[in-house]
């Protein structure tokens, strides 16, 4: 199967004649077109700058926030247990694992940097 790419009207093209303007308006009205790479390359070459390869704007990925233990799958819970140094047993219930992780996390105390020796 040929590699498919997308073409769209160029953002920087300025039509020189009325005929170019009509053709360019028709290209803009058509929107994004999908075609094989070879055909697209020839179309871009022959379009006098009216067409360009379409690359959608990258969508910023949302920063992952803190996850709830109830939403984690078993592998993530196992990794949390190991990173906290909790000894595991061969068979453990999910509720017990979550309780153990919560207990160990509650033992950790975080102090602000400003409070270190400001007295």
Residue frames as a rotation matrix with the C-alpha (Angstrom) as fourth column:
UNK 1
0.584 0.812 0.000 0.00
0.812 -0.584 0.000 0.00
0.000 0.000 -1.000 0.00
UNK 2
-0.093 -0.658 0.747 1.43
0.553 -0.658 -0.511 3.42
0.828 0.366 0.425 -0.89
UNK 3
-0.606 -0.200 -0.770 2.34
0.771 -0.383 -0.508 5.87
-0.193 -0.902 0.386 1.82
UNK 4
0.300 0.795 0.527 -0.49
0.799 -0.511 0.318 8.38
0.522 0.326 -0.788 2.23
UNK 5
-0.761 -0.482 -0.434 0.16
0.631 -0.706 -0.322 12.03
-0.151 -0.519 0.841 3.05
UNK 6
0.366 0.911 -0.192 -2.03
0.851 -0.411 -0.326 15.09
-0.376 -0.044 -0.926 3.38
UNK 7
-0.706 -0.487 0.515 -1.93
0.658 -0.719 0.222 18.32
0.263 0.496 0.828 1.39
UNK 8
0.312 0.783 -0.538 -3.54
0.834 -0.496 -0.239 21.63
-0.455 -0.375 -0.808 2.22
UNK 9
0.730 -0.009 0.684 -3.57
0.414 -0.789 -0.453 25.19
0.544 0.614 -0.573 0.93
UNK 10
-0.300 -0.938 -0.172 -0.37
0.812 -0.156 -0.562 27.02
0.501 -0.308 0.809 1.75
UNK 11
0.459 0.434 -0.775 -0.64
0.827 -0.528 0.193 29.60
-0.325 -0.730 -0.602 4.53
UNK 12
-0.113 -0.655 -0.747 1.98
0.269 -0.744 0.612 31.84
-0.957 -0.131 0.260 2.95
UNK 13
-0.535 -0.095 0.840 0.84
0.834 0.098 0.542 31.84
-0.134 0.991 0.027 -0.70
UNK 14
-0.166 0.473 -0.865 -0.23
-0.055 -0.881 -0.471 35.18
-0.985 -0.031 0.172 -2.21
UNK 15
0.275 0.329 0.903 -2.07
0.826 0.400 -0.397 34.92
-0.492 0.856 -0.162 -5.57
UNK 16
-0.697 -0.625 -0.351 -0.65
0.315 -0.706 0.634 37.10
-0.644 0.332 0.689 -8.34
UNK 17
-0.904 0.413 -0.114 -3.49
-0.282 -0.372 0.885 37.03
0.323 0.831 0.452 -10.90
UNK 18
-0.136 0.948 0.289 -7.27
-0.983 -0.093 -0.158 36.66
-0.123 -0.305 0.944 -10.77
UNK 19
0.413 0.245 -0.877 -6.97
-0.516 0.857 -0.004 33.17
0.750 0.454 0.480 -12.23
UNK 20
-0.575 -0.690 -0.439 -4.52
0.063 0.497 -0.865 32.18
0.816 -0.525 -0.242 -9.49
UNK 21
-0.770 0.336 0.542 -6.92
-0.637 -0.382 -0.669 33.62
-0.018 -0.861 0.509 -6.91
UNK 22
0.293 0.931 -0.220 -9.82
-0.934 0.328 0.145 31.50
0.207 0.163 0.965 -8.24
UNK 23
0.219 -0.292 -0.931 -7.70
-0.116 0.940 -0.322 28.35
0.969 0.179 0.172 -8.23
UNK 24
-0.802 -0.598 -0.009 -6.36
-0.030 0.055 -0.998 29.08
0.597 -0.800 -0.062 -4.76
UNK 25
-0.421 0.742 0.522 -9.86
-0.906 -0.316 -0.280 29.76
-0.043 -0.591 0.805 -3.39
UNK 26
0.526 0.593 -0.609 -10.99
-0.649 0.743 0.162 26.39
0.549 0.310 0.776 -4.78
UNK 27
-0.211 -0.693 -0.690 -8.02
0.125 0.681 -0.722 24.68
0.969 -0.239 -0.058 -3.09
UNK 28
-0.896 -0.110 0.429 -8.82
-0.373 -0.336 -0.865 26.39
0.240 -0.935 0.260 0.25
UNK 29
0.009 0.987 0.159 -12.48
-0.996 -0.005 0.086 25.42
0.086 -0.159 0.983 -0.05
UNK 30
0.358 0.090 -0.929 -11.54
-0.335 0.942 -0.037 21.76
0.872 0.324 0.367 -0.66
UNK 31
0.776 -0.079 0.626 -9.58
-0.625 0.034 0.780 21.65
-0.083 -0.996 -0.023 2.60
UNK 32
-0.202 -0.881 0.428 -7.12
-0.781 0.409 0.473 18.93
-0.591 -0.238 -0.770 3.51
UNK 33
0.650 0.343 -0.678 -6.62
-0.722 0.556 -0.412 16.28
0.236 0.757 0.609 0.82
UNK 34
0.178 -0.582 0.793 -5.16
-0.486 0.648 0.586 12.82
-0.855 -0.490 -0.168 1.34
UNK 35
0.883 0.034 -0.468 -3.23
-0.450 0.344 -0.824 11.11
0.133 0.938 0.319 -1.46
UNK 36
0.752 -0.658 -0.046 -0.21
0.659 0.748 0.076 8.95
-0.016 -0.087 0.996 -2.14
UNK 37
0.337 -0.704 -0.625 3.20
0.317 -0.540 0.780 10.47
-0.887 -0.461 0.041 -1.46
UNK 38
-0.593 -0.609 0.527 4.34
0.674 -0.018 0.738 10.42
-0.440 0.793 0.421 -5.10
UNK 39
0.025 0.707 0.707 1.19
0.881 -0.350 0.319 12.14
0.473 0.614 -0.632 -6.33
UNK 40
0.821 0.290 -0.492 1.33
0.533 -0.698 0.478 14.68
-0.205 -0.655 -0.727 -3.51
UNK 41
-0.059 -0.935 -0.351 4.95
0.466 -0.337 0.818 15.53
-0.883 -0.115 0.455 -4.24
UNK 42
-0.649 -0.132 0.749 4.12
0.760 -0.165 0.629 16.20
0.040 0.977 0.207 -7.90
UNK 43
0.394 0.878 0.270 1.06
0.812 -0.471 0.346 18.26
0.431 0.083 -0.898 -6.95
UNK 44
0.625 -0.248 -0.740 3.13
0.449 -0.661 0.601 20.43
-0.638 -0.708 -0.302 -4.61
UNK 45
-0.458 -0.884 0.095 5.79
0.536 -0.190 0.823 20.87
-0.709 0.427 0.560 -7.30
UNK 46
-0.644 0.245 0.725 3.23
0.705 -0.177 0.687 21.87
0.296 0.953 -0.059 -9.97
UNK 47
0.303 0.907 -0.293 1.04
0.950 -0.264 0.164 24.06
0.072 -0.328 -0.942 -7.74
UNK 48
-0.038 -0.433 0.901 3.29
0.365 -0.845 -0.390 27.15
0.930 0.314 0.190 -7.89
UNK 49
-0.898 -0.426 0.109 3.36
0.037 -0.321 -0.946 27.27
0.438 -0.846 0.304 -4.10
UNK 50
-0.156 0.928 0.339 -0.41
-0.737 -0.338 0.586 26.99
0.658 -0.159 0.736 -3.58
UNK 51
0.815 0.444 -0.373 -0.19
-0.155 0.786 0.598 23.56
0.559 -0.429 0.709 -1.91
UNK 52
-0.261 -0.884 0.389 1.94
-0.832 0.001 -0.555 22.37
0.490 -0.468 -0.735 0.95
UNK 53
-0.427 0.070 -0.902 2.24
0.291 0.955 -0.064 19.19
0.856 -0.290 -0.428 2.98
UNK 54
0.369 0.700 0.612 -0.24
-0.465 -0.431 0.773 19.32
0.805 -0.570 0.166 5.85
UNK 55
-0.590 -0.479 -0.650 1.10
0.414 0.511 -0.753 18.84
0.693 -0.713 -0.103 9.35
UNK 56
0.510 0.859 0.050 -1.55
0.382 -0.278 0.881 19.26
0.771 -0.430 -0.470 12.03
UNK 57
0.099 -0.420 0.902 -0.74
-0.683 -0.688 -0.245 21.47
0.724 -0.592 -0.355 14.98
UNK 58
-0.574 -0.326 -0.751 0.74
0.250 0.804 -0.540 19.37
0.780 -0.498 -0.380 17.77
UNK 59
0.555 0.796 0.242 -1.67
-0.133 -0.202 0.970 18.99
0.821 -0.571 -0.007 20.65
UNK 60
-0.412 -0.707 0.575 -0.04
-0.694 -0.165 -0.701 19.67
0.590 -0.687 -0.423 23.97
UNK 61
-0.115 0.315 -0.942 -0.35
0.370 0.894 0.254 16.62
0.922 -0.320 -0.219 26.15
UNK 62
0.666 0.414 0.620 -1.86
-0.421 -0.477 0.771 17.27
0.616 -0.775 -0.143 29.50
UNK 63
-0.457 -0.863 0.218 0.64
-0.649 0.156 -0.745 16.90
0.609 -0.481 -0.631 32.27
UNK 64
0.018 0.484 -0.875 -0.12
0.312 0.828 0.465 13.76
0.950 -0.282 -0.136 34.22
UNK 65
0.104 0.110 0.988 -1.35
-0.788 -0.597 0.149 14.68
0.607 -0.794 0.025 37.66
UNK 66
-0.747 -0.338 0.572 -1.23
-0.645 0.577 -0.501 12.60
-0.160 -0.744 -0.649 40.79
UNK 67
-0.349 0.601 -0.719 -3.04
-0.368 0.617 0.695 9.32
0.862 0.507 0.006 40.29
UNK 68
0.265 0.518 0.813 -5.41
-0.964 0.149 0.219 7.77
-0.008 -0.842 0.539 42.74
UNK 69
-0.716 -0.572 0.402 -4.36
-0.603 0.795 0.057 4.34
-0.352 -0.201 -0.914 43.98
UNK 70
-0.026 0.804 0.594 -7.81
-0.055 0.592 -0.804 2.98
-0.998 -0.054 0.029 43.15
UNK 71
0.777 0.339 -0.531 -7.30
-0.481 -0.224 -0.847 3.93
-0.406 0.914 -0.011 39.49
UNK 72
-0.187 -0.939 -0.288 -3.92
-0.967 0.125 0.220 2.19
-0.171 0.320 -0.932 39.14
UNK 73
0.636 0.307 -0.708 -3.66
-0.480 0.876 -0.051 -1.25
0.604 0.373 0.705 37.62
UNK 74
0.984 -0.180 -0.020 -1.94
0.132 0.641 0.756 -4.10
-0.123 -0.746 0.654 39.47
UNK 75
0.320 -0.925 0.206 1.44
0.857 0.190 -0.479 -3.55
0.404 0.330 0.853 37.82
UNK 76
0.009 -0.281 0.960 1.52
-0.056 -0.958 -0.280 0.09
0.998 -0.052 -0.024 38.90
UNK 77
0.802 0.320 0.505 0.56
-0.513 -0.065 0.856 -0.91
0.306 -0.945 0.112 42.43
UNK 78
0.815 -0.563 -0.140 3.36
0.580 0.784 0.221 -3.48
-0.015 -0.261 0.965 42.48
UNK 79
0.010 -0.839 0.543 5.87
0.643 -0.411 -0.647 -0.85
0.766 0.356 0.536 41.35
UNK 80
0.302 0.167 0.939 4.63
-0.464 -0.834 0.297 1.52
0.833 -0.525 -0.175 44.04
UNK 81
0.993 0.076 0.088 5.06
-0.115 0.512 0.851 -1.18
0.020 -0.856 0.517 46.67
UNK 82
0.510 -0.860 0.011 8.59
0.848 0.500 -0.176 -1.96
0.146 0.099 0.984 45.52
UNK 83
-0.043 -0.552 0.833 9.60
0.333 -0.794 -0.509 1.70
0.942 0.256 0.218 45.35
UNK 84
0.431 0.265 0.862 8.37
-0.655 -0.565 0.501 2.22
0.621 -0.781 -0.070 48.90
UNK 85
-0.622 -0.783 -0.023 10.23
-0.590 0.487 -0.643 -0.88
0.515 -0.387 -0.765 50.13
UNK 86
0.172 0.753 0.635 7.12
-0.945 0.309 -0.110 -2.83
-0.279 -0.581 0.764 51.10
UNK 87
-0.856 -0.446 0.262 7.74
-0.386 0.888 0.249 -6.57
-0.343 0.112 -0.932 51.33
UNK 88
-0.095 0.833 -0.545 5.37
-0.965 0.057 0.255 -8.48
0.244 0.550 0.799 49.11
UNK 89
-0.275 0.126 0.953 3.71
-0.359 0.906 -0.223 -11.83
-0.892 -0.404 -0.204 49.55
UNK 90
-0.923 -0.110 0.369 2.88
0.256 0.541 0.801 -14.28
-0.288 0.834 -0.472 46.81
UNK 91
-0.281 0.898 0.338 -0.85
0.719 -0.036 0.695 -13.55
0.636 0.438 -0.635 46.99
UNK 92
-0.834 0.060 -0.549 -2.24
0.368 -0.680 -0.634 -10.25
-0.411 -0.731 0.545 48.21
UNK 93
0.196 0.955 0.221 -5.65
0.945 -0.124 -0.303 -8.63
-0.262 0.268 -0.927 47.92
UNK 94
-0.137 -0.187 0.973 -5.89
0.673 -0.738 -0.048 -5.38
0.727 0.648 0.227 46.05
UNK 95
0.751 0.493 0.439 -7.42
0.015 -0.678 0.735 -3.59
0.660 -0.545 -0.517 49.06
UNK 96
0.795 -0.517 -0.317 -4.55
0.484 0.228 0.845 -4.79
-0.365 -0.825 0.432 51.27
UNK 97
-0.114 -0.864 0.491 -1.98
0.991 -0.130 0.001 -3.53
0.063 0.487 0.871 48.78
UNK 98
0.108 0.235 0.966 -3.62
0.334 -0.924 0.187 -0.10
0.936 0.302 -0.178 48.62
UNK 99
0.963 0.268 0.016 -3.81
0.058 -0.266 0.962 0.05
0.262 -0.926 -0.272 52.44
UNK 100
0.468 -0.863 -0.193 -0.10
0.788 0.308 0.532 -0.85
-0.400 -0.401 0.824 52.75
UNK 101
-0.258 -0.548 0.795 0.92
0.848 -0.523 -0.085 1.81
0.462 0.653 0.600 50.24
UNK 102
0.454 0.508 0.732 -1.22
0.098 -0.845 0.525 4.45
0.885 -0.167 -0.434 51.98
UNK 103
0.951 -0.112 -0.290 0.24
0.299 0.074 0.952 3.54
-0.085 -0.991 0.103 55.37
UNK 104
0.091 -0.995 0.042 3.81
0.946 0.099 0.308 3.79
-0.310 0.012 0.951 54.10
UNK 105
-0.195 -0.111 0.974 3.10
0.648 -0.760 0.043 7.06
0.736 0.640 0.220 52.27
UNK 106
0.772 0.542 0.332 1.61
0.106 -0.625 0.773 8.58
0.626 -0.562 -0.540 55.43
UNK 107
0.659 -0.605 -0.447 4.90
0.672 0.205 0.712 7.89
-0.340 -0.769 0.541 57.24
UNK 108
-0.283 -0.782 0.556 6.78
0.936 -0.350 -0.016 10.15
0.207 0.516 0.831 54.82
UNK 109
0.551 0.387 -0.739 7.01
0.576 -0.817 0.001 13.76
-0.604 -0.427 -0.673 55.96
UNK 110
0.053 -0.479 0.876 7.91
0.894 -0.368 -0.255 16.50
0.445 0.797 0.408 53.48
UNK 111
0.233 -0.086 -0.969 9.41
0.681 -0.697 0.225 19.69
-0.695 -0.712 -0.104 54.87
UNK 112
0.965 0.104 0.241 9.63
0.244 -0.699 -0.673 23.03
0.099 0.708 -0.699 53.05
UNK 113
0.133 -0.980 0.145 13.13
0.809 0.022 -0.587 24.21
0.572 0.195 0.796 52.15
UNK 114
0.046 -0.072 0.996 12.46
-0.173 -0.983 -0.063 27.54
0.984 -0.169 -0.058 53.87
UNK 115
0.826 0.405 0.392 11.90
-0.443 0.036 0.896 25.85
0.349 -0.914 0.209 57.26
UNK 116
0.516 -0.642 -0.568 15.30
0.407 0.767 -0.497 24.09
0.754 0.025 0.656 57.35
UNK 117
-0.201 -0.675 -0.710 17.29
0.974 -0.059 -0.220 26.53
0.106 -0.736 0.669 59.48
UNK 118
-0.185 0.183 0.966 15.42
0.347 -0.907 0.238 29.79
0.919 0.379 0.105 59.45
UNK 119
0.738 0.532 -0.415 15.15
0.553 -0.124 0.824 30.07
0.386 -0.838 -0.385 63.24
